[in-house]
Amino acid sequence: MFSKNKINFGYREEFDKRMLKANKKYFMRALNSIQKQVHPNKKVTISLVILPDSIVKEMNKEYRGVDKATDVLSFPLGTEHKGVIDLGDVVVGKMKWRENCEENGNTLERELVFLFIHSLLHLVGHTHESDKNWKKMKKLEQELLSITKINI
């Protein structure tokens, strides 16, 4: 196992920076698990960014043709440079993330980790376009949440 997998954080506000750094161990547990399954002999990197919903809405419209804000977007790369695979970018919509907490009964921390896991699965090729794929993805999300050991 490579212990040098990396997550690059992007944020605009100090609160977001603190949330990302405080939950890094959970993100890393999920990333390391995926890396072992998908790229066992490579290091991987990923970017995780929290942005205002207005920007995420613009990105959603431009890249997916959907003119509304969303909680998380995934931008897969899969490029390799010097033995490190860049899985891609995860973009979290700040207010939608907070709204999800209320709807799902999650803490900010747990919901952020869940969104990261959901997007991470998209970056390695999972989809939820059919009922069968949706069920499989939900199962994988729960397995990864368990691996992170986030209890809050």
N, C-alpha and C positions, 0 to 999 in steps of 0.2 A: 504494500500500500504506500502511496505517496502522501506524505504529510504536508506537502508544499502546494496543495491546491489553493487557489486564491479567489477571494471575492473583492471586487472593487466597488466601493460605495460612492453614490452621488446623491446630493441633497442640497436644498436651498436654505433650510432653517436649522438652527442649533438643536431643536427638539428632535428633528428627523435624524440628525447625526447621532444623538444619544441613543435613540431607539435602534438604529442600525448596529452601532457598536455594542450595545447591551445584549443584543440577540445574536451576535456573531457566532457564538459557539453552537447555537441551534442551526443556523444556516450551514455552518461547516459540517455538522454531522450529516445533514441531508445531502450536501454536495459530495462529501467523501463516500457516502453509500452509493450514490448514483455513479460516481467515478469508478468504483470497484466493479459495478455491474456492466457499465457501458464502455469504459476505456480503462481496463485494469492495468495496462502497462504504460499509461500516459498520465501526465499531470493535466489538470483542467483549470480553467479560469472562467469567471462569470462576472458580469456587472449587475448591480442592484441599485436602482435609482428611484427616489421618491420625488414626484413632481406634482404641481397643482393640477387639479382636474381639468382646467381649461386647456392646458398643454396636452394632457393625455387624450382629451376629446379630439383635438386637432390631429394628433398622431393616429388615433383610431380611425378617423375619417380618411386620412391620407393613405394609410397602409392596409386597412381592412374594409374601407368603404362604408363604415358605420358611423353616423353622425351623432354620437352621444358619448358621454364620459363612461369609463369602465374602471373596474378595480385594478386590473393588471393586464399588461401587454407583454408578449414574448417576442423577441427578435432573434431567431436562431442564426448562428454563424457557422460553427463547426469547422473553423479554419485552424490549421496547425502551424505553429512557428517555434522552431527550436525544441521540439518535443512537447510543447504545451498546446492543448486544444482549447480554443476560446469557444465555449458553448454558446455565448451570445449575451443578450441584454434582457433584464427584467425591469419593467417600468411600472411602478405602483402609483395609482392615483390617490392622492392624500385624503381627500374627503370621502371618496367611495370606500377606501379602506376603513375609515372611521365609521361610516354608515354600516358596513358589513359587520362590524363589532356589535352594534346594537341589534341588527337583524339576526345574527348567529349566536349571540350570547357569549362572545369571545372577548378576551382582553385585547388591547391594542397589540401586545406582544405576540400572542398566539395567532391572531389573525394575520399579522405581518409574516410570521413564519409559514402559515398555511399558504398565503399568496405566493411566497417564494417557492414553496414546494410545488404548487400547482403550475407555476410558470416554468420551473425547472423541468418538470415532466414534459411540457410542451417542447422545450429546447432540445430534448433528446428523442423527440419524435412521437410522443403520445398525443392523442386527440380525444375529443369527446363528442364527435359528430354523430355517432350512432349510439343506441342504447347499450350495446355490447361494449363499445369503447368507453362510454361514460362509466359503466359499472367497473370496468377494469381500472380506469384512472382513479375513481373514488377509492378503490381498494389500495392502490399504490400510494395515494395521498395519506391514507390512514396508517399504512405501514411506515412511511417516512416520518409522519408526525410522531409515531411511537419511538422510532429510532432517535429522534431529536431529544426525547425525554423532556419536552416542554410540558409543564403541568400547570401553567398559569392561565 
